[in-house]
Amino acid sequence: MKIALFPGSFDPITIAHVDILKRALPLFDKIVVGIGLNSSKQSFLSAQKREEIVKTVFEGIPAVDVQLYEGLTVDFCKKINARYMVRGIRSVGDFEYERAIAQINQTMMPEMETIFILSKPEYSAISSTIVRDILRNHGDVSKFLPQEAISHL
């Protein structure tokens, strides 16, 4: 069984995240959306709220599982038997950052392969950071979030 991890903070999940995951689905038997918990980062949404939202967004897609995790992403991959990691790339800057992480992860877990999926051009400007800023200032985020997520905010 080909299992992939799609890790992130998903604070909040955006339409760009959803697009990457849906485009990755045909490549794997199962994709685990791993919501990473980073104690050094100030989250906008609680871990439980993020998990609830992501589960709602992918409800009805049996190949998608949603789990919270702490610690090293490669350790979580080992725990769930994932040999693949899916990452979305929006820009050259994303590529440089993600390439370095992928190389370190492969050094730590040689059987791990990172699959980069390029963002569609219309989603390349969307980031959770920008959406959080809009939310903090009570702006309209409906163009950037999956419809299923909006009622949870």
N, CA and C atoms as a LAMMPS dump frame, in Angstrom:
ITEM: TIMESTEP
0
ITEM: NUMBER OF ATOMS
459
ITEM: BOX BOUNDS ff ff ff
-5.0000000000000000e+02 5.0000000000000000e+02
-5.0000000000000000e+02 5.0000000000000000e+02
-5.0000000000000000e+02 5.0000000000000000e+02
ITEM: ATOMS id mol type element x y z
1 1 1 N 0.847 -1.185 0
2 1 2 C 0 0 0
3 1 3 C 0.886 1.24 0
4 2 1 N 0.655 2.145 -0.941
5 2 2 C 1.423 3.391 -1.016
6 2 3 C 0.746 4.447 -0.149
7 3 1 N 1.433 4.806 0.945
8 3 2 C 0.91 5.797 1.881
9 3 3 C 1.775 7.043 1.801
10 4 1 N 1.113 8.191 1.685
11 4 2 C 1.824 9.471 1.663
12 4 3 C 1.357 10.334 2.824
13 5 1 N 2.244 11.164 3.287
14 5 2 C 1.918 12.167 4.295
15 5 3 C 1.881 13.527 3.614
16 6 1 N 0.832 14.283 3.88
17 6 2 C 0.742 15.679 3.445
18 6 3 C 0.787 16.501 4.731
19 7 1 N 2.002 16.931 5.133
20 7 2 C 2.134 17.621 6.42
21 7 3 C 1.968 19.13 6.291
22 8 1 N 1.542 19.741 7.376
23 8 2 C 1.428 21.194 7.416
24 8 3 C 0.759 21.631 8.701
25 9 1 N 0.69 22.939 8.876
26 9 2 C -0.017 23.458 10.058
27 9 3 C -1.502 23.626 9.751
28 10 1 N -1.828 23.87 8.483
29 10 2 C -3.215 24.03 8.042
30 10 3 C -3.967 24.992 8.955
31 11 1 N -3.345 26.156 9.14
32 11 2 C -3.847 27.164 10.083
33 11 3 C -4.175 28.462 9.353
34 12 1 N -5.222 28.492 8.547
35 12 2 C -6.199 27.458 8.213
36 12 3 C -5.854 26.749 6.906
37 13 1 N -6.602 25.676 6.619
38 13 2 C -6.465 25.005 5.327
39 13 3 C -7.033 25.931 4.253
40 14 1 N -6.372 25.986 3.108
41 14 2 C -6.8 26.866 2.016
42 14 3 C -7.228 26.045 0.798
43 15 1 N -7.806 26.729 -0.178
44 15 2 C -8.176 26.04 -1.414
45 15 3 C -6.925 25.531 -2.149
46 16 1 N -5.793 26.176 -1.929
47 16 2 C -4.538 25.719 -2.539
48 16 3 C -4.12 24.375 -1.94
49 17 1 N -4.245 24.215 -0.618
50 17 2 C -3.949 22.923 0.021
51 17 3 C -4.854 21.826 -0.545
52 18 1 N -6.132 22.13 -0.633
53 18 2 C -7.113 21.152 -1.115
54 18 3 C -6.779 20.736 -2.546
55 19 1 N -6.413 21.698 -3.372
56 19 2 C -6.061 21.397 -4.757
57 19 3 C -4.849 20.461 -4.83
58 20 1 N -3.823 20.739 -4.05
59 20 2 C -2.614 19.883 -4.049
60 20 3 C -2.989 18.461 -3.631
61 21 1 N -3.764 18.334 -2.554
62 21 2 C -4.112 17.001 -2.067
63 21 3 C -4.955 16.243 -3.09
64 22 1 N -5.931 16.892 -3.661
65 22 2 C -6.79 16.2 -4.633
66 22 3 C -6.008 15.779 -5.87
67 23 1 N -5.032 16.575 -6.269
68 23 2 C -4.207 16.203 -7.416
69 23 3 C -3.241 15.074 -7.073
70 24 1 N -2.902 14.93 -5.792
71 24 2 C -2.008 13.849 -5.355
72 24 3 C -2.748 12.53 -5.151
73 25 1 N -4.046 12.579 -4.917
74 25 2 C -4.819 11.365 -4.606
75 25 3 C -4.624 10.205 -5.576
76 26 1 N -4.626 10.424 -6.898
77 26 2 C -4.471 9.284 -7.808
78 26 3 C -3.11 8.576 -7.708
79 27 1 N -2.138 9.217 -7.082
80 27 2 C -0.795 8.647 -6.987
81 27 3 C -0.615 7.667 -5.83
82 28 1 N -1.53 7.705 -4.856
83 28 2 C -1.356 6.944 -3.622
84 28 3 C -2.634 6.203 -3.246
85 29 1 N -2.451 5.156 -2.436
86 29 2 C -3.602 4.427 -1.915
87 29 3 C -4.243 5.182 -0.756
88 30 1 N -3.4 5.891 -0.021
89 30 2 C -3.879 6.621 1.158
90 30 3 C -2.999 7.849 1.355
91 31 1 N -3.628 8.977 1.707
92 31 2 C -2.884 10.179 2.065
93 31 3 C -3.32 10.581 3.467
94 32 1 N -2.346 10.713 4.34
95 32 2 C -2.602 11.2 5.695
96 32 3 C -2.294 12.687 5.71
97 33 1 N -3.302 13.486 6.051
98 33 2 C -3.077 14.912 6.259
99 33 3 C -2.578 15.022 7.693
100 34 1 N -1.296 15.328 7.843
101 34 2 C -0.683 15.426 9.162
102 34 3 C -0.658 16.872 9.614
103 35 1 N -1.436 17.165 10.627
104 35 2 C -1.475 18.522 11.166
105 35 3 C -0.403 18.607 12.241
106 36 1 N 0.695 19.266 11.889
107 36 2 C 1.828 19.358 12.799
108 36 3 C 1.594 20.352 13.916
109 37 1 N 1.946 19.942 15.105
110 37 2 C 1.82 20.806 16.276
111 37 3 C 3.204 21.304 16.633
112 38 1 N 3.376 22.611 16.594
113 38 2 C 4.665 23.231 16.856
114 38 3 C 4.5 24.165 18.053
115 39 1 N 5.047 23.764 19.183
116 39 2 C 4.854 24.541 20.414
117 39 3 C 5.537 25.91 20.357
118 40 1 N 6.493 26.085 19.447
119 40 2 C 7.174 27.375 19.361
120 40 3 C 6.43 28.358 18.453
121 41 1 N 5.36 27.896 17.831
122 41 2 C 4.575 28.737 16.923
123 41 3 C 3.249 29.112 17.567
124 42 1 N 2.854 30.356 17.409
125 42 2 C 1.554 30.816 17.898
126 42 3 C 0.503 30.516 16.832
127 43 1 N -0.4 29.598 17.12
128 43 2 C -1.436 29.229 16.165
129 43 3 C -2.615 30.18 16.246
130 44 1 N -3.264 30.383 15.111
131 44 2 C -4.484 31.185 15.063
132 44 3 C -5.665 30.324 15.516
133 45 1 N -5.755 29.101 14.963
134 45 2 C -6.805 28.158 15.321
135 45 3 C -6.226 27.064 16.21
136 46 1 N -7.007 26.553 17.134
137 46 2 C -6.538 25.46 17.993
138 46 3 C -6.306 24.211 17.142
139 47 1 N -5.508 23.307 17.652
140 47 2 C -5.238 22.052 16.94
141 47 3 C -6.53 21.288 16.696
142 48 1 N -7.399 21.268 17.694
143 48 2 C -8.66 20.546 17.561
144 48 3 C -9.554 21.183 16.49
145 49 1 N -9.563 22.495 16.419
146 49 2 C -10.366 23.199 15.413
147 49 3 C -9.819 22.909 14.012
148 50 1 N -8.497 22.943 13.863
149 50 2 C -7.892 22.648 12.561
150 50 3 C -8.214 21.218 12.131
151 51 1 N -8.119 20.285 13.071
152 51 2 C -8.431 18.883 12.773
153 51 3 C -9.895 18.743 12.342
154 52 1 N -10.784 19.384 13.07
155 52 2 C -12.217 19.35 12.752
156 52 3 C -12.484 19.898 11.347
157 53 1 N -11.882 21.025 11.031
158 53 2 C -12.075 21.646 9.717
159 53 3 C -11.554 20.744 8.604
160 54 1 N -10.329 20.238 8.767
161 54 2 C -9.728 19.406 7.714
162 54 3 C -10.538 18.126 7.524
163 55 1 N -11.003 17.525 8.609
164 55 2 C -11.847 16.324 8.491
165 55 3 C -13.136 16.641 7.737
166 56 1 N -13.725 17.789 8.004
167 56 2 C -14.952 18.187 7.315
168 56 3 C -14.69 18.384 5.821
169 57 1 N -13.578 19.024 5.489
170 57 2 C -13.245 19.295 4.088
171 57 3 C -13.092 17.997 3.289
172 58 1 N -12.493 16.972 3.905
173 58 2 C -12.228 15.724 3.175
174 58 3 C -13.194 14.596 3.524
175 59 1 N -14.282 14.952 4.19
176 59 2 C -15.311 13.97 4.516
177 59 3 C -15.81 13.317 3.235
178 60 1 N -15.966 12.007 3.267
179 60 2 C -16.461 11.307 2.083
180 60 3 C -15.367 10.881 1.116
181 61 1 N -14.117 11.179 1.447
182 61 2 C -12.994 10.706 0.615
183 61 3 C -12.239 9.676 1.46
184 62 1 N -12.543 8.382 1.276
185 62 2 C -11.985 7.355 2.158
186 62 3 C -10.457 7.228 2.113
187 63 1 N -9.825 7.675 1.041
188 63 2 C -8.369 7.569 0.933
189 63 3 C -7.642 8.644 1.73
190 64 1 N -8.392 9.568 2.347
191 64 2 C -7.776 10.647 3.134
192 64 3 C -8.051 10.424 4.61
193 65 1 N -6.976 10.464 5.388
194 65 2 C -7.055 10.349 6.84
195 65 3 C -6.454 11.635 7.411
196 66 1 N -6.952 12.085 8.537
197 66 2 C -6.465 13.318 9.155
198 66 3 C -5.977 12.984 10.565
199 67 1 N -4.735 13.384 10.862
200 67 2 C -4.165 13.11 12.177
201 67 3 C -3.325 14.29 12.649
202 68 1 N -3.333 14.506 13.955
203 68 2 C -2.436 15.477 14.586
204 68 3 C -1.136 14.758 14.916
205 69 1 N -0.019 15.491 14.855
206 69 2 C 1.246 14.89 15.283
207 69 3 C 2.174 15.955 15.837
208 70 1 N 3.087 15.502 16.703
209 70 2 C 4.143 16.356 17.254
210 70 3 C 5.482 15.711 16.966
211 71 1 N 6.514 16.513 16.973
212 71 2 C 7.858 15.969 16.78
213 71 3 C 8.281 16.003 15.329
214 72 1 N 9.299 15.215 15.038
215 72 2 C 9.858 15.187 13.691
216 72 3 C 8.889 14.548 12.708
217 73 1 N 8.767 15.163 11.559
218 73 2 C 7.861 14.66 10.535
219 73 3 C 8.29 13.269 10.071
220 74 1 N 9.59 13.022 9.961
221 74 2 C 10.039 11.683 9.531
222 74 3 C 9.671 10.618 10.564
223 75 1 N 9.676 10.972 11.835
224 75 2 C 9.257 10.008 12.86
225 75 3 C 7.774 9.687 12.711
226 76 1 N 6.972 10.693 12.385
227 76 2 C 5.553 10.457 12.158
228 76 3 C 5.367 9.59 10.909
229 77 1 N 6.162 9.831 9.873
230 77 2 C 6.093 8.992 8.665
231 77 3 C 6.343 7.529 9.009
232 78 1 N 7.348 7.285 9.832
233 78 2 C 7.645 5.908 10.248
234 78 3 C 6.464 5.314 11.002
235 79 1 N 5.869 6.091 11.875
236 79 2 C 4.742 5.62 12.686
237 79 3 C 3.551 5.205 11.823
238 80 1 N 3.276 5.948 10.758
239 80 2 C 2.114 5.656 9.909
240 80 3 C 2.489 4.858 8.652
241 81 1 N 3.751 4.438 8.558
242 81 2 C 4.252 3.658 7.418
243 81 3 C 4.166 4.406 6.093
244 82 1 N 4.385 5.715 6.142
245 82 2 C 4.38 6.522 4.918
246 82 3 C 5.798 6.565 4.347
247 83 1 N 5.918 6.264 3.088
248 83 2 C 7.209 6.333 2.405
249 83 3 C 7.291 7.524 1.464
250 84 1 N 6.216 8.304 1.428
251 84 2 C 6.148 9.456 0.537
252 84 3 C 5.637 10.659 1.324
253 85 1 N 6.13 11.812 0.945
254 85 2 C 5.654 13.055 1.515
255 85 3 C 5.25 13.951 0.349
256 86 1 N 4.085 14.552 0.433
257 86 2 C 3.579 15.446 -0.603
258 86 3 C 3.757 16.876 -0.118
259 87 1 N 4.338 17.707 -0.975
260 87 2 C 4.53 19.12 -0.656
261 87 3 C 4.118 19.958 -1.854
262 88 1 N 3.447 21.058 -1.585
263 88 2 C 3.058 21.986 -2.637
264 88 3 C 4.12 23.059 -2.807
265 89 1 N 4.339 23.432 -4.045
266 89 2 C 5.348 24.455 -4.375
267 89 3 C 4.648 25.605 -5.098
268 90 1 N 4.756 26.825 -4.52
269 90 2 C 4.146 28.01 -5.131
270 90 3 C 5.156 28.868 -5.87
271 91 1 N 6.416 28.799 -5.435
272 91 2 C 7.415 29.738 -5.964
273 91 3 C 8.804 29.123 -5.877
274 92 1 N 9.762 29.836 -6.448
275 92 2 C 11.162 29.412 -6.36
276 92 3 C 11.605 29.373 -4.897
277 93 1 N 11.155 30.344 -4.115
278 93 2 C 11.488 30.369 -2.686
279 93 3 C 10.979 29.131 -1.97
280 94 1 N 9.739 28.734 -2.27
281 94 2 C 9.196 27.501 -1.694
282 94 3 C 10.059 26.312 -2.084
283 95 1 N 10.44 26.267 -3.383
284 95 2 C 11.239 25.14 -3.851
285 95 3 C 12.551 25.043 -3.085
286 96 1 N 13.255 26.132 -2.93
287 96 2 C 14.552 26.109 -2.227
288 96 3 C 14.385 25.628 -0.79
289 97 1 N 13.381 26.136 -0.111
290 97 2 C 13.104 25.753 1.275
291 97 3 C 12.717 24.269 1.363
292 98 1 N 11.792 23.849 0.507
293 98 2 C 11.301 22.467 0.537
294 98 3 C 12.373 21.47 0.096
295 99 1 N 13.223 21.869 -0.847
296 99 2 C 14.302 20.988 -1.298
297 99 3 C 15.248 20.681 -0.15
298 100 1 N 15.618 21.704 0.614
299 100 2 C 16.525 21.5 1.752
300 100 3 C 15.902 20.564 2.781
301 101 1 N 14.643 20.77 3.09
302 101 2 C 13.965 19.893 4.052
303 101 3 C 13.889 18.464 3.519
304 102 1 N 13.554 18.31 2.24
305 102 2 C 13.449 16.978 1.639
306 102 3 C 14.788 16.246 1.693
307 103 1 N 15.874 16.965 1.441
308 103 2 C 17.187 16.336 1.474
309 103 3 C 17.568 15.903 2.897
310 104 1 N 17.258 16.735 3.873
311 104 2 C 17.522 16.362 5.271
312 104 3 C 16.659 15.171 5.669
313 105 1 N 15.369 15.215 5.287
314 105 2 C 14.477 14.102 5.609
315 105 3 C 14.97 12.799 4.997
316 106 1 N 15.465 12.867 3.761
317 106 2 C 15.945 11.648 3.106
318 106 3 C 17.224 11.133 3.767
319 107 1 N 18.028 12.027 4.292
320 107 2 C 19.214 11.597 5.038
321 107 3 C 18.791 10.864 6.312
322 108 1 N 17.75 11.393 6.961
323 108 2 C 17.263 10.785 8.196
324 108 3 C 16.441 9.521 7.946
325 109 1 N 15.777 9.456 6.794
326 109 2 C 14.925 8.313 6.436
327 109 3 C 15.121 8.032 4.948
328 110 1 N 16.167 7.249 4.611
329 110 2 C 16.534 7.054 3.199
330 110 3 C 15.414 6.517 2.303
331 111 1 N 14.479 5.788 2.857
332 111 2 C 13.395 5.235 2.046
333 111 3 C 12.283 6.258 1.741
334 112 1 N 12.418 7.462 2.277
335 112 2 C 11.421 8.525 2.083
336 112 3 C 11.651 9.237 0.756
337 113 1 N 10.569 9.431 0.019
338 113 2 C 10.614 10.238 -1.199
339 113 3 C 9.653 11.406 -1.026
340 114 1 N 10.107 12.6 -1.367
341 114 2 C 9.241 13.775 -1.316
342 114 3 C 8.765 14.061 -2.732
343 115 1 N 7.45 14.227 -2.859
344 115 2 C 6.831 14.512 -4.149
345 115 3 C 6.39 15.974 -4.127
346 116 1 N 6.941 16.769 -5.03
347 116 2 C 6.567 18.176 -5.141
348 116 3 C 5.479 18.32 -6.199
349 117 1 N 4.419 19.008 -5.832
350 117 2 C 3.347 19.301 -6.786
351 117 3 C 3.255 20.818 -6.908
352 118 1 N 3.374 21.284 -8.129
353 118 2 C 3.336 22.727 -8.366
354 118 3 C 1.924 23.264 -8.203
355 119 1 N 1.838 24.374 -7.526
356 119 2 C 0.562 25.067 -7.352
357 119 3 C 0.057 25.544 -8.703
358 120 1 N -1.246 25.505 -8.866
359 120 2 C -1.823 26.112 -10.065
360 120 3 C -1.588 27.614 -9.978
361 121 1 N -1.364 28.279 -11.102
362 121 2 C -1.059 29.718 -11.07
363 121 3 C -2.073 30.549 -10.279
364 122 1 N -3.337 30.197 -10.389
365 122 2 C -4.362 30.987 -9.702
366 122 3 C -4.329 30.83 -8.179
367 123 1 N -3.57 29.83 -7.681
368 123 2 C -3.467 29.62 -6.239
369 123 3 C -2.097 30.017 -5.685
370 124 1 N -1.188 30.447 -6.527
371 124 2 C 0.195 30.656 -6.086
372 124 3 C 0.369 31.783 -5.07
373 125 1 N -0.569 32.702 -4.998
374 125 2 C -0.453 33.797 -4.024
375 125 3 C -1.135 33.478 -2.695
376 126 1 N -1.851 32.366 -2.639
377 126 2 C -2.618 32.04 -1.434
378 126 3 C -1.723 31.313 -0.435
379 127 1 N -1.66 31.858 0.765
380 127 2 C -0.926 31.193 1.848
381 127 3 C -1.745 31.308 3.128
382 128 1 N -1.541 30.368 4.031
383 128 2 C -2.232 30.418 5.32
384 128 3 C -1.881 31.699 6.067
385 129 1 N -0.643 32.153 5.942
386 129 2 C -0.202 33.378 6.628
387 129 3 C -1.038 34.575 6.191
388 130 1 N -1.218 34.72 4.892
389 130 2 C -2.007 35.835 4.37
390 130 3 C -3.467 35.7 4.795
391 131 1 N -4 34.484 4.715
392 131 2 C -5.398 34.264 5.099
393 131 3 C -5.598 34.554 6.586
394 132 1 N -4.648 34.17 7.415
395 132 2 C -4.734 34.488 8.857
396 132 3 C -4.796 35.994 9.077
397 133 1 N -3.983 36.741 8.349
398 133 2 C -4.003 38.206 8.485
399 133 3 C -5.368 38.777 8.098
400 134 1 N -5.944 38.246 7.041
401 134 2 C -7.275 38.702 6.628
402 134 3 C -8.299 38.367 7.711
403 135 1 N -8.222 37.154 8.249
404 135 2 C -9.15 36.743 9.316
405 135 3 C -9.004 37.621 10.554
406 136 1 N -7.766 37.898 10.955
407 136 2 C -7.52 38.73 12.142
408 136 3 C -8.127 40.126 11.995
409 137 1 N -8.189 40.573 10.751
410 137 2 C -8.726 41.91 10.486
411 137 3 C -10.164 41.871 9.977
412 138 1 N -10.808 40.733 10.193
413 138 2 C -12.236 40.556 9.896
414 138 3 C -12.576 40.761 8.422
415 139 1 N -11.632 40.371 7.55
416 139 2 C -11.879 40.471 6.112
417 139 3 C -12.584 39.236 5.581
418 140 1 N -12.962 39.292 4.333
419 140 2 C -13.669 38.197 3.655
420 140 3 C -12.646 37.199 3.099
421 141 1 N -12.658 35.981 3.622
422 141 2 C -11.712 34.949 3.185
423 141 3 C -12.383 33.894 2.301
424 142 1 N -13.617 34.132 1.917
425 142 2 C -14.382 33.113 1.196
426 142 3 C -13.757 32.708 -0.146
427 143 1 N -12.949 33.56 -0.738
428 143 2 C -12.291 33.221 -2.009
429 143 3 C -11.049 32.358 -1.815
430 144 1 N -10.604 32.208 -0.576
431 144 2 C -9.335 31.523 -0.306
432 144 3 C -9.486 30.215 0.471
433 145 1 N -10.653 29.988 1.058
434 145 2 C -10.879 28.801 1.882
435 145 3 C -11.903 27.883 1.231
436 146 1 N -11.766 26.572 1.476
437 146 2 C -12.808 25.67 0.992
438 146 3 C -14.139 26.02 1.66
439 147 1 N -15.207 25.907 0.926
440 147 2 C -16.531 26.266 1.42
441 147 3 C -16.836 25.574 2.755
442 148 1 N -16.422 24.296 2.876
443 148 2 C -16.703 23.509 4.077
444 148 3 C -16.034 24.096 5.324
445 149 1 N -14.973 24.863 5.131
446 149 2 C -14.214 25.408 6.261
447 149 3 C -14.813 26.685 6.81
448 150 1 N -15.464 27.435 5.981
449 150 2 C -15.914 28.793 6.351
450 150 3 C -16.869 28.786 7.541
451 151 1 N -17.78 27.842 7.586
452 151 2 C -18.749 27.805 8.688
453 151 3 C -18.106 27.45 10.028
454 152 1 N -16.885 26.951 10.009
455 152 2 C -16.181 26.557 11.247
456 152 3 C -15.373 27.702 11.853
457 153 1 N -15.295 28.839 11.167
458 153 2 C -14.464 29.941 11.663
459 153 3 C -15.257 30.933 12.481
